[in-house]
Amino acid sequence: MLKPTLKPTLTAAVLAAVLATPAFAQQPIGKPDTATQSSMSTAGQAGFVQQQNVNDWRGSKLIGASVYGPDNNSIGEISDVLIAIDGKIRAAVVGVGGFLGVGEKDVALPFDALNITRQAGSSSIAKITVSFSKDELKNAPAFAYNETSGAQTTGSSVTET
């Protein structure tokens, strides 16, 4: 039987070993190739983004932002952002028409159709404009979310269950 003072220490050591096991299991076995070694030495840890670039937009700043047409009238707000399997932003979903959300329909605008300007010296959005008028977007095809059951995404691939 263990002394009462060793029991908490041994329990902590065993718990630490158990929690560290998944991290060790994810480490590659063998020597990394030269491309991996090069990128690890230049980027710290390969593939990890360490800081937002000045031209990057945060999804949290885009969602809820108002979108304005060429006549400077509000068209609607961005309610969602669609990200393609290759990691690129496909579209911004904008709720158009209606009043206080009633009678509103979603339209997915290609992301490159958005002209986003940043507030000077800030990460906040000053204004988002598009070349479409409110009437054009009211007449645009409605966007429908994919509600397929059983679809799962893991990493950069989609599998059906």
Secondary structure, 3 states (H helix, E strand, C coil): CCCCCHHHHHHHHHHHHHHHHHHHHCCCCCCCCHHHHHHHHHHCCCCCCCCCCCCCCCHHHHCCCEEECCCCCEEEEEEEEEECCCCCEEEEEEEECCECCECCEEEEEEHHHCEEEECCCCCCEEEEECCCCHHHHHCCCCCCCCCCCCEEEECCEEEEC
